[in-house]
C-alpha cells in the first residue's frame, strides 16, 4: 500500500470512526462517516485523472436499434437464483432490446482485459463485485448499449429520453442506499464512444493496474465522482446529462418485499420508473403471497 493511500485510509478511520463519537445516534454517525468518505476518497483518486485526460475522444456511434442489454451471472443463467431468473424474465418481457446474459465462459468472447487485471482477479485481489464493475464498463466501451444488474427487475421499457442520451446513470438519492456513492451503476446507458464512459473506464483500469485492493465498496462510483468534478471535458458532458436520483428505483423492494401483494400499489410504485433494484439474499423461501413471492414465482411466466 502506498503512503498516500495509507494517509487517506487513516483519515477515514480517524474522522469517520474514532472521532465520530459513540454517543451520537446511529443515523448521525453514519452521516458523518459518509461525509468523510465522500471527500477523502475522491481527493485520493485525483491521481488517476491523468488517465482520463489522456483519452482521445471518439466519434459517438448512434446505433440505438441494434444495441443490446448486457448483464452478467458468472455461474451461468441456468444456475442463477430464482430471483435473478425472475429479473431476466422481466427484462425480456418489458424491454425491446435483446438481453445478453454473460457468464464465466462467454464473457471473454465479448471483452479482453489487461493481463495484470486478470492475474489480480485470479489471485483474489479483485473480488467478483468489483470485477463485474470493471466488465460492465468494458462491455459498453466496446459495444455501447445498456447495462442492467442481474437483480434489476424491469417493470416497463427503457424510456426514450434515456435511450436518446449518449450517456446516462442515476445519481445517488438521499433516502436509500449510500448517498456518499454519488451515483449508482446498477443501470448504465452509454453509446459507443461516449466520453464519460471512456474516461471513467480509463480511470478504473488505471486504478486496478496500479493497486491491489479496493478502497471502498463504492470506489468505482467515487472514481466517476472524481472524474466529473475535476476533468473539464467530463464536467461539460455531465452537466448536459439529466440529473435524476435513484430513489424511485429502490422504493418497492425495500418498502414492500414481505408485505401482502397489492397490484394497485405495485403499479403505483413502479409507475415512477422502469425498473426496481432487488436483492437475492434471503429470498429462497419468500413469504407466500408477498411482493417477493409474486415477483419471483408468478410474474412474467407466460
N, C-alpha and C positions, 0 to 999 in steps of 0.2 A: 504494500500500500504506500502511495507517495505521500510526502509530507503535507501537501496542500489538502489532500483528501482527509488525512488524519485530523488536521485542524478543523475542517468543515464538520466532520463527524463529531468531534469533541464539542463543537459549538452547539450542535443539535442536542447532544446528550446533556450538556450543562444547562442550556437555557430552556430546552424543551422538556427536560425531566428533572434534573437535580434542583434547579432553582424554580421549577414550576410547583410551587408549594402544595404539599399534600392536603392541606386543609381547604383548598379550593374545591368546589364541586366538580364532578366528572366532566360535565359539559364545558366548564371554563378551562379546566386543564387541557382538554382535547383541543379547544380553540387556540390556546396559547401554543401548544405543541405544533399544531398545523401551521400557525403563522410563522413560527421559527423555520420549519422545514421549507415553507413556500418561498422564503427569502434566501436561506443559506445554500440550498442545493442549486438553484439556478445561478447563483453567484459563482459556485464552483464550476458549473457546466459551461461557463463562458469560454473556458479553454478549448471547447470543441466548436466554437463559432467559426474558426478559420476553415474547417471542413465544409461548412455551408457557403462561406464566402468564395471558395474555390470552384463552386458549381457554375458551369456554363449553362445558361437557360436553354432548354429545348423548346421546340415548337409544340404547343399543346395539341394533341390529337383528339378531335371531336368525332367519336365513333360510337355514339350512345346506343344505337340499335343493336350493336354486336357485343356490347360489354356484358360481363358476367358478374355474378356474385360469388365471392370466394369465402370459404371457411375451412377450418382445419379440425379434424378429430384424429389425433396421431395414431390411435389404436384401430382406426377404421370405422366407417359409419355403422357397419353391422354389429360392432362391439360397443357402440355408444349406449349410455344410459337412456332409459325411456324418455326422460325429459328432453335430452338432446335430440333424439329422434323426432319428438314432437315439434321441436323448434325447426328442424329441417323440413318436416311436412308443412308447417305453417308458411315457410318461405316459398316453397314450391307452389303452394296453393294461392298465395296472395301477391307474389311478385312476378312481373312479366319476364325478368331476366333469368337466365339459366343459373341454377345453383351448382357450383363445383365444390364438392367436399373432398379435401385432400387428406392423405394420411402419411404415415412414415415412409411408405414405399412410393407413393405417387407425387409427393410434394416436390421432389427433386427432378421430376420431369418438367416442372414449371420454373424452378428457380435454381440458382447456384450462388452459394455464399462463400466468402473468403475462407480459405483453408484454416486460418488461425481461429476463426469463429467456430467452425465445425469441430476443431480439435478441443476447444474450450467447452463446447457442449458435451462432447464425448467424455470429458473428464468430470462433468457435473458442475462446472463453474457457471454455466448458463442454464438455469432451470427452465422447465417447459413453458411456464407462463411468459417469461421474457423472450424465450426462443420464438414463441408464437407471435409476440410483438414484433420481433425482427422480420419474421416471414410475411406477416400481413402487409407491411410496408414494402417489402421486396416484391411481392406479387403485384401490387398496384403500380409500383415503379415500372415493372416490365410490361404490364398489360392494361393498366387502367381498369376502371370498373368500381366495384363496391366490396367492402368487407363487412361481413356480419359475424359476430361472435357465435360460437356453437350454442350459446344459451340465449340468443336473441330470438324472441317469439314474434313473428310478423303478424300483424293484425290488419294490414292493408298494403297497397302498393307503395313503392318509394315515390314520394311526391315529386311532381315535375320541377318544382322550384329547387329541389336538391339535385335532381338529375342534371339540371341546367348549369350547375356550378362546376367550375374546374376542380375545386377542392372544397370539401365541407366536413367538419366534425362538430359534434355538440360540445358545448362548454360545460364545465362542472357547475352544477347548481348549488344552492345553499341548503337544501332540505334533505338530500340523500347522499350516500357515498362519502367521499372525502373531498371537500371543496378545494383543499390545497392543491389537488392534482391539476387544476386549471382547465383541463379538457378531458374528454373520455375518448377511448379508442375502440370501443366495442362496435361502433359503426363508423366507417370511413367511406367517403365518396372522393375519388380522385380520378381525373382523366390522366392518361399517359402524358407526361411532360409537365405536369403542374409543378411550379417551382416550390410551393410549400411542402409537397410530398418529397421532391427530390432533395431539398436541403435538409429536411428532417431525417431522411434516410441517411444522408452523408454523416450527420452528427451521431446517429445511432451506431452506424458501422464503425466510425472512428472511436467512439467510446469503447466498444467491445473488442476492437483490435488492440487497444492500449490498456485495458483494465480487465481484471479477473473476477470481479464480484459486482453485484448490483449495489446501488447506493440506497435505493428505496423502491418499494413495490411499484410506485407510480413514476419511476425515473424516466421512462420514455415520454410520458406526458410532460414531465418537467423539462426535458430537453426541448420539446416543442415550445413550451412557455419561454424558455431562454431564447429560442430562435426568433419568435415573433415579437419579443420585447426589445431585441438588440440588433437584429440584422435588417438593414434598410429595405432590401427587396422584400423580405418576409413581412415586415411591418406594412408595406403597401398592399400586398395581396391579402393579408389577414384583415386589414381594415375594410376591404371590399367583401369579404366573406360574411354572410349573415351570422350574427351572434345570437345563438339560441341555446338556452341551458337544457341540461339533460333531465331535469326533474320529472317531466311528464313521461319519460321513457322508463321510469323506475316506480311509478305510482302503484301499479296493480299488484305486483308480486309482494312488495314489502308491506302493502296495506291490507291485502285480501287473501293471501295464499291459502290459509287454512280455514277461511270462513265459508259458509254455505254459498254455492254458486248462484249468482243472480245475473241473468242475461242483460237486464236493463243497466245495472251498474257496470258490468263488463263493457257494454257498448259505450257507455258514457265516459269511462276512464280511458279506454283505448281509442276513442274518437279524437283525442287530442294529439295523437302521434301515430306512426305506422308500425311501431314495434314496442315490445316490452322486454326489459332485461330481466332474466330469471337467473336462478342458480340451481344446479342439480344436486347439491349436497342436501342430504336428509329427505330426499323425495322418493325413496324406494317404495315406501308404503304411504302414499298420500291419504289424508283424511277423506273417507268416502263422501262423495257429493260436494267436495270443496272445489274452489277455483283450481287448485293444483291437480286434483283428480280429473276434473273435466278437461282441462287444458292438456294434460299428459296422455290421458287414456281415451278421450272421446272426440276431441275436436279434429277436424280435417282428416278424418279417416276414410271418408267416402271418395 
